[in-house]
């Protein structure tokens, strides 16, 4: 027994030492050496004290992890996931959390702690929540790994920008419509942008009907890059790298947020403030996000939603049950793309300027990370992950060059701690329930 204990201690120390050496090799050049500008040119400055602290943390953390695993009598290689019980969904607790979170979101702009910076950050978080819910239909419900979701985001943004800056002004100039249509440009272009994004979702869906897993991911990644390159090089139509500027801002159902007569403040007898437009942006993206959530929850209870979940679990079994997998995949791509187009339209009108640099692969990676960290298929998990990733990134802004390192380590820790996401909800929307046993005499009498 003593020999076994001694062997385990030695194995734990060796494992921790190896982890510390790997940490030194990784962080030594990145953190330990830093270039600084001096009168004579660039010079290297050493920060190996910081590296030592990082290595010590890795060594102690790995040692404690090994001891915890040892105490639980689990193999070391299983990590923290072996110490954590099976993950479950929020269940009844979620029914309490959702109304409280919704009430908090509704009153958030009027809280004393809310300033313009926090409100702008909240708008950004809600945009990623909506994108995460849209991608959750494709990845979390239908089980289709999509690495090019940013393409639909870009299609929605450029659809709104081109319609509002080129098509509508041309109609006004030719006399087909009046100039007042520009005040309604956002509300007219929003559904059109979603429809166009859904159309491109169907176009992507057809070539990948026979693909799954890694092959599907590669094709969707390529599709996202194709869209970005087209936007970058189709100069006369999309503006190329110069992008599209002077995109019209949304109005309050035809009432512009402008100073003076006829504006929002004048119409409702309020003092003009630039915060009125920001608050409107907040409630607009909140309404769009809630619409995405409502439609998703409703679809999950319909036959198409159950077909998505069956496709996610086993495509072969899904086909054997007579489910049309072609229509199932295309509807998942189309509906997910539609919500991405809505979010892109909002992004364009909020920024007032878009360019291909806003729709790189890193955006798809961030949205996919939100879905995976939150838990595939979990609506509340996506919200938590978006707040943690987007809001947490701002919290570590003061850490300067270390914030990406800290943030990456936290993501690794979360995925080790909760390998199926913060809130796992792989449980089907509907299941078979056990029925009471029927006696032979009841069967003979035609009862039961």
C-alpha positions in Angstrom: 0.0 0.0 0.0 2.8 2.4 0.9 4.7 1.5 -2.3 1.5 2.3 -4.3 1.0 5.6 -2.5 4.7 6.5 -3.1 4.4 5.6 -6.8 1.3 7.8 -7.2 3.0 10.7 -5.5 6.0 10.4 -7.8 3.8 10.1 -10.9 1.9 13.2 -9.8 5.0 15.2 -9.3 6.4 14.1 -12.7 3.2 15.0 -14.4 3.1 18.4 -12.7 6.8 19.0 -13.6 6.2 18.2 -17.3 3.3 20.6 -17.3 5.5 23.3 -15.8 8.2 22.7 -18.4 5.6 22.9 -21.2 4.2 26.1 -19.7 7.7 27.6 -19.6 8.3 26.7 -23.2 5.0 28.2 -24.3 5.0 31.4 -22.2 8.7 32.0 -22.0 9.1 33.6 -25.5 5.6 35.2 -25.4 5.6 36.8 -21.9 9.2 36.7 -20.9 10.6 38.6 -23.8 9.1 41.9 -24.9 10.3 44.4 -27.5 10.5 48.1 -26.4 11.3 51.2 -28.4 14.5 53.0 -27.4 16.4 55.9 -28.9 18.8 53.5 -30.6 16.0 51.3 -31.9 14.3 48.2 -30.6 15.5 46.4 -27.5 14.4 43.2 -25.7 13.4 43.5 -22.1 13.1 40.4 -19.9 10.1 39.7 -17.8 10.9 36.2 -16.5 9.6 36.9 -13.1 6.1 36.9 -14.6 6.9 33.7 -16.4 8.0 32.2 -13.1 4.7 33.0 -11.5 2.8 31.5 -14.5 4.9 28.3 -14.3 4.4 28.0 -10.6 0.7 28.4 -11.0 0.6 25.7 -13.6 2.8 23.4 -11.5 0.7 23.8 -8.3 -2.6 23.7 -10.2 -1.7 20.4 -12.0 -0.5 18.9 -8.7 -3.7 19.8 -7.0 -5.7 18.4 -9.9 -3.8 15.1 -9.7 -4.4 14.9 -6.0 -8.1 15.5 -6.4 -8.3 12.9 -9.1 -6.3 10.5 -7.0 -8.7 11.1 -4.0 -11.6 10.3 -6.3 -9.8 7.2 -7.4 -10.0 8.2 -11.1 -7.3 8.1 -13.8 -5.2 11.2 -14.0 -5.9 11.6 -17.7 -9.6 12.2 -17.2 -9.0 15.6 -15.6 -11.7 17.6 -13.9 -14.4 16.2 -16.0 -14.2 12.9 -14.1 -14.9 14.7 -10.8 -18.1 16.3 -11.9 -21.4 14.6 -12.0 -23.5 14.3 -15.1 -24.6 17.6 -16.4 -28.3 18.4 -16.5 -30.4 21.2 -17.9 -31.8 23.9 -15.7 -35.2 22.2 -15.6 -37.7 23.9 -13.3 -35.0 26.4 -12.1 -34.8 27.7 -15.7 -38.5 28.6 -15.6 -37.7 31.0 -12.7 -34.5 32.4 -14.2 -35.9 33.3 -17.6 -38.6 35.7 -16.4 -36.2 37.4 -13.9 -33.6 37.8 -16.6 -36.2 39.2 -19.0 -37.4 41.7 -16.4 -33.8 42.8 -15.6 -33.1 43.2 -19.4 -36.2 45.4 -19.8 -35.3 47.8 -17.0 -31.5 47.7 -17.5 -31.2 51.0 -19.5 -32.8 52.9 -16.6 -30.6 51.5 -13.8 -28.3 54.0 -12.0 -25.2 52.0 -13.0 -26.0 52.1 -16.7 -24.0 54.7 -18.7 -23.4 54.9 -22.4 -20.4 52.6 -22.4 -22.2 49.9 -20.5 -25.3 50.3 -22.8 -23.1 50.0 -25.9 -21.5 46.9 -24.5 -24.9 45.5 -23.7 -26.0 46.1 -27.3 -22.9 44.2 -28.5 -23.6 41.3 -26.1 -27.2 41.0 -27.3 -26.1 41.0 -30.9 -23.9 38.0 -30.1 -26.7 36.4 -28.1 -28.9 36.6 -31.2 -26.2 35.2 -33.5 -25.6 32.4 -31.0 -29.2 31.5 -30.9 -29.3 31.5 -34.7 -26.3 29.2 -35.0 -27.7 27.1 -32.2 -30.4 26.0 -34.6 -27.8 24.6 -37.0 -25.2 23.3 -34.6 -27.0 22.7 -31.4 -30.3 21.3 -32.7 -29.6 19.9 -36.1 -26.0 18.8 -35.3 -24.5 20.4 -38.4 -21.1 21.9 -37.7 -21.1 25.3 -39.4 -17.8 27.3 -39.5 -19.0 29.8 -42.0 -22.0 31.4 -40.2 -20.4 34.8 -40.5 -21.3 34.6 -44.3 -25.0 35.0 -43.5 -24.2 37.8 -41.0 -22.4 39.6 -43.9 -25.2 38.9 -46.4 -27.7 40.5 -44.0 -25.5 43.5 -43.4 -24.6 44.1 -47.0 -28.2 43.5 -48.1 -29.5 46.3 -45.8 -26.6 48.6 -46.7 -27.0 48.2 -50.5 -30.8 48.5 -50.4 -30.8 51.6 -48.2 -27.9 53.5 -49.8 -28.4 52.6 -53.5 -31.7 50.9 -54.4 -34.1 53.1 -52.4 -32.4 56.4 -53.3 -32.6 55.3 -57.0 -36.3 54.7 -56.6 -36.8 58.1 -55.0 -34.8 59.8 -57.8 -36.8 58.0 -60.5 -40.0 59.1 -58.8 -41.4 55.7 -58.1 -41.6 56.3 -54.4 -41.6 59.4 -52.1 -38.7 60.6 -50.1 -40.4 59.6 -46.9 -39.6 56.0 -47.6 -36.1 56.6 -46.3 -37.5 57.0 -42.8 -38.9 53.4 -43.1 -35.8 52.0 -44.8 -34.7 49.8 -41.9 -38.2 48.3 -41.3 -38.6 47.5 -45.0 -35.0 46.2 -45.5 -34.9 44.1 -42.3 -37.2 41.3 -43.5 -35.6 41.5 -47.0 -32.2 41.0 -45.5 -33.4 38.0 -43.6 -35.0 36.5 -46.7 -31.8 37.0 -48.8 -29.7 35.4 -46.0 -32.1 32.4 -45.8 -31.8 32.1 -49.6 -28.0 31.9 -49.3 -28.4 29.4 -46.5 -30.3 27.1 -48.9 -27.6 27.6 -51.5 -25.0 26.5 -49.0 -27.2 23.6 -47.9 -27.5 21.9 -51.2 -23.7 21.1 -51.8 -23.3 19.8 -48.2 -26.3 17.4 -48.1 -24.1 14.4 -48.2 -21.4 15.8 -45.9 -21.1 15.5 -42.2 -18.5 16.1 -39.4 -15.1 17.6 -40.4 -15.9 17.6 -44.1 -19.0 19.7 -43.5 -17.0 22.1 -41.3 -14.4 22.5 -44.1 -17.0 23.3 -46.8 -18.8 25.8 -44.6 -15.5 27.5 -43.7 -14.7 27.8 -47.4 -18.2 29.2 -48.1 -17.6 31.9 -45.5 -14.2 32.8 -47.0 -15.7 32.9 -50.5 -18.4 35.4 -49.4 -15.7 37.6 -47.8 -13.4 37.5 -50.8 -16.3 38.4 -53.2 -17.2 41.3 -51.0 -13.6 42.4 -51.0 -13.1 42.2 -54.7 -16.5 43.2 -56.2 -15.5 46.9 -55.9 -18.1 48.6 -58.0 -21.0 47.0 -56.2 -19.8 46.5 -52.6 -17.2 49.1 -52.3 -14.5 46.5 -51.8 -12.1 47.3 -49.0 -13.5 50.8 -48.7 -16.8 49.3 -47.5 -20.1 51.1 -47.5 -20.6 54.3 -45.4 -23.5 56.6 -44.5 -25.9 53.7 -43.9 -29.2 55.2 -42.7 -30.1 54.9 -39.1 -33.3 53.2 -38.0 -36.3 55.4 -37.1 -38.9 54.9 -34.4 -41.5 53.6 -36.9 -41.0 56.6 -39.2 -40.0 59.1 -36.5 -36.3 60.0 -36.9 -34.0 60.4 -33.9 -33.0 63.9 -34.9 -32.8 67.2 -33.1 -35.5 69.7 -33.9 -39.0 69.7 -35.1 -40.4 66.3 -36.2 -37.8 64.3 -34.2 -38.4 61.7 -31.6 -37.8 64.1 -28.7 -40.1 66.8 -30.2 -42.9 64.3 -31.0 -43.0 63.0 -27.4 -42.3 66.3 -25.7 -38.9 65.2 -24.4 -35.6 66.9 -24.0 -33.3 65.8 -26.8 -30.5 63.5 -25.8 -28.1 61.3 -27.9 -28.8 58.5 -25.4 -32.3 58.1 -26.9 -31.0 56.5 -30.0 -28.7 54.2 -28.0 -31.6 53.1 -25.8 -33.7 52.5 -28.9 -30.8 50.3 -30.3 -30.8 48.3 -27.1 -34.5 47.6 -27.1 -34.4 46.9 -30.9 -31.7 44.2 -30.6 -33.4 42.9 -27.5 -36.7 42.5 -29.4 -34.9 40.8 -32.3 -33.1 38.4 -29.9 -36.3 37.5 -28.1 -38.0 36.9 -31.5 -35.2 34.5 -32.3 -35.6 32.7 -29.0 -39.4 32.5 -29.3 -39.3 31.1 -32.8 -36.6 28.6 -31.8 -38.5 27.3 -28.8 -41.7 27.0 -30.9 -40.0 25.2 -33.7 -38.4 22.7 -31.2 -41.9 21.5 -30.3 -43.0 21.1 -33.9 -42.3 18.1 -36.1 -39.4 20.0 -37.8 -37.7 20.6 -34.5 -38.0 17.0 -33.5 -36.6 16.1 -36.9 -33.6 18.3 -36.2 -32.9 16.6 -32.9 -33.3 13.1 -34.6 -30.8 14.2 -37.3 -28.4 15.4 -34.6 -28.5 12.1 -32.7 -28.3 9.7 -35.7 -28.7 10.5 -39.3 -29.0 6.9 -40.4 -31.7 6.1 -37.9 -33.4 9.4 -38.9 -33.6 8.2 -42.5 -34.8 4.7 -41.5 -37.7 6.4 -39.8 -38.8 8.0 -43.0 -37.7 11.5 -42.2 -36.6 13.6 -45.2 -33.1 14.6 -44.2 -32.7 16.8 -47.2 -35.6 19.1 -46.2 -34.5 18.9 -42.5 -31.0 20.1 -43.3 -32.1 22.8 -45.6 -34.6 24.2 -43.2 -32.0 24.3 -40.4 -29.5 26.2 -42.7 -32.2 28.5 -44.0 -33.8 29.5 -40.6 -30.4 29.8 -38.9 -29.2 32.0 -41.8 -32.3 34.1 -41.6 -31.6 35.1 -38.0 -28.0 35.8 -38.9 -29.2 38.1 -41.7 -31.5 40.0 -39.2 -28.5 40.4 -36.9 -26.3 41.6 -39.8 -28.9 44.2 -40.8 -29.0 45.5 -37.3 -25.2 45.6 -37.2 -25.1 47.7 -40.4 -27.6 50.2 -39.2 -25.9 50.5 -35.8 -22.4 51.0 -37.1 -23.4 53.2 -40.1 -20.4 51.7 -41.9 -19.4 48.1 -42.9 -16.5 46.5 -44.7 -15.3 43.0 -45.3 -12.9 43.2 -42.4 -15.9 43.0 -40.1 -16.8 39.5 -41.3 -13.7 37.4 -40.9 -13.4 33.8 -39.8 -12.7 34.9 -36.2 -16.3 36.1 -36.0 -17.6 32.6 -36.9 -15.2 31.2 -34.4 -16.4 33.5 -31.6 -20.1 32.7 -32.3 -19.4 28.9 -32.5 -17.4 29.2 -29.2 -20.4 30.9 -27.6 -22.7 28.0 -28.7 -20.2 25.3 -27.5 -19.3 27.0 -24.2 -23.0 27.6 -23.4 -24.0 24.1 -24.2 -25.2 22.7 -27.5 -29.0 23.2 -27.8 -29.2 25.4 -24.6 -30.8 28.8 -25.0 -29.9 30.1 -21.6 -26.4 28.7 -21.9 -25.9 30.8 -25.0 -26.8 33.9 -23.1 -24.4 33.1 -20.3 -21.6 32.3 -22.7 -22.1 35.5 -24.6 -22.0 37.6 -21.4 -18.9 35.7 -20.3 -17.1 35.9 -23.6 -18.0 39.4 -24.9 -18.5 41.1 -21.5 -15.5 39.2 -19.9 -13.2 40.3 -22.7 -13.9 43.9 -21.8 -13.3 43.2 -18.1 -9.8 42.0 -19.0 -9.1 45.1 -21.2 -7.0 46.6 -18.3 -4.7 43.6 -18.5 -3.4 44.9 -21.9 -1.3 42.2 -23.6 -2.2 39.5 -21.0 -6.0 39.7 -21.5 -6.0 37.3 -24.5 -3.8 34.9 -22.5 -6.1 35.1 -19.4 -9.2 34.8 -21.5 -7.8 31.8 -23.4 -6.9 30.0 -20.2 -10.4 30.6 -18.8 -11.9 29.1 -21.9 -9.7 26.1 -21.6 -10.6 25.7 -17.9 -14.4 25.9 -18.7 -14.1 23.2 -21.4 -12.1 21.0 -19.1 -14.5 21.6 -16.2 -17.7 21.4 -18.3 -16.9 19.5 -21.4 -20.4 19.6 -22.7 -20.9 23.3 -22.1 -22.0 25.4 -19.1 -25.6 24.2 -19.4 -26.0 20.9 -21.2 -29.4 20.2 -22.7 -29.1 17.3 -25.1 -32.4 16.0 -23.7 -34.9 15.8 -26.5 -37.9 18.2 -26.5 -40.3 15.3 -26.4 -39.7 11.7 -25.2 -41.6 8.5 -24.6 -43.1 8.0 -21.2 -43.7 4.7 -19.5 -47.2 3.5 -19.5 -48.9 1.3 -16.9 -48.9 -2.4 -17.5 -52.0 -3.8 -19.0 -53.3 -7.1 -17.6 -54.1 -10.0 -19.9 -57.7 -10.0 -18.8 -58.0 -6.3 -19.8 -56.6 -7.1 -23.2 -59.1 -9.9 -23.7 -61.9 -7.5 -22.8 -60.6 -4.8 -25.1 -59.6 -2.4 -22.3 -56.5 -0.3 -21.7 
